[in-house]
Amino acid sequence: MDIKDAMEKLFNEKIVNIEEIEEIRSGKLKTILFTKYNIEFSLKEISGFLRDKIEFIEISTNLFIIKEKLKSILKNVEKQNYKHFLENRYLVLLKDDDLEAIDKKINRKTYEEILRYGLDNFYVKEEWVRDIDLEESEFYDRDEIIQDLYAKGIKIK
């Protein structure tokens, strides 16, 4: 069993229930995988898998937070207070470039979010389209997205 199969099995069998957890550490997953399946993976393999999963954001080495939960947690926290808040909540030390990466990941809009807003309001902001997260869409580039939005009657301002 490779890392992808093992992790998917953990998630599908709800041994690690993504709906219920807020954060997970690679070390804990390593222990769970060994306990449940008698398979050992390195922290590097586990962290690499989690980095590739869209729903996780790594805020510190080997510490991953569910993206939607992090958005919700930081919704009422001013951007300049992210560092203090996250360091105290998760007992980690963050660098300024860590904070920039976190902010970019949680505030980047997906195509679905932009489309939903555009259909409701008949326009979207140009900066949203420019900063869209292509990994979470079926499109290969922003020009395709722009054409699709215009075809649906949505203007870009």
N, C-alpha and C positions, 0 to 999 in steps of 0.2 A: 504494500500500500504506500503510495507516495504522499507527500505533504498535502497536496490539494484534496485527494480523496479522504485522508484522515480528518482534515479540518472540516470539510463539507459534511462528513458523517457526524462529527461533534455538533455542528450547527443543526443539521436536519433531525437528528435524534433528540435535540433540545438538551443535550448534556451541558452545552453552553448555549443558553437561550438569549439570543441577541435582543429580543423584546424586553427582557427583564434586567439585563446588565447595563451599566453605564460605562464601565471601563474594564479592561482586561490587560494583564501583563503577560508577556511572552513566556516568562518562567512558569507562571501558573498553568498556561496551556501545555507547556512541555510536560509538567507533572501529570496533568489530566490525561494527556495522550498516552503516557507510559502506563498509568494506572488502569485505564480502560481498555487499551488495545495492545499493551506490552510492546509499543513501538517507541523508539527514541529518535527525536529530531533535534537539531541544534537550535539555539535561540535565533541564530541568523536565518535559518530556513523558515521558522515560524514567523518572525518579524517580516521577512520578505513576503510571505504569503499575505499577511495582514496589510502591509503597505499597498499591495495590489488590489485589495478589496475596497471598493468605493465607499462603503459605509463606515470605515474606520479612519481615524486621523491619529497619527503618532504625535503626541505632544512632547514626549521625552523618550529617550532611548528605551525601547521595549515596553513602553506604556501607551496603549491605544484606547481611544475614547470613541464611542459611537457618534458619528457625525451629527445626526439629528438631535441627539441628547445634548451634545456640546453646544449646538446652536441654541437650544432651549435654555440651557444653563447660563450662557453668556448674553442672552437677550436683554436682560436688565442690568448688565454690568457695562460701565463705560469702558471704551477701548483702552484708555490709559490705565485702567485698573485690572486688565486681563492678567498681567503677570502676577501681581500680588494674589489675586483671587485663585488662579490655577495652582500656583505654588503652594498655597495653604490648603486647598481642597485635596490635591493629589500628592502632597509632600514630595515635590520635585523642584529642581532648580531649572529655570528657563532662561535662555539667551534671547536677546532682542530679535535675532533672525528666526528663532523658533516661533516667537510671537507673530512676526510678519507672516510666516508660512501658515500658522493656525488661522489668523485673521483672513487670509486670502482663501483658504479652503472652506471656511464656514460661511463666508459672505459671497462666494462665487455662486451665481445662479445657474441652475440646470435649464436645459431647453424646455422641459415640462413646466417649470415655474414661470419662465418667460412667456411661453405660449398661453398658459392659464391667465396670466396678467393681461397679456395682449388681447385675448378674446373678450375679457371683461371690460377693458378700457380702450380698445381699438388702437393702442400704441404701446411701444416699449421704449426704454431708454437705450440710446446707442451704446453707452458704456456697458450695459448688461450684455449686449450681443458681443461686444468686443472681448469681454472677460468670461464668456460662457465656458463652462466645463465640457469640452468635447468628449471626454471619456464617458460621460453619462448620457450621451445621445447617440442616435443612429446616424448622425451626419459626420462627414469627414473634414469639412472646413466651414468657416463662418459664412462664406458666400452662399453655400447651399441653405444655411439657416435663414439668411436674409431673403433669399428667393422664396423659401417656404412661408415665411412670415408675410411677405407682400402678397403671395398667392391666397393667403387666408384673410386678406384685407387689413392686416395690421401694419401700421406705419411705424417707422423708426425715427425717434426725435433725438 
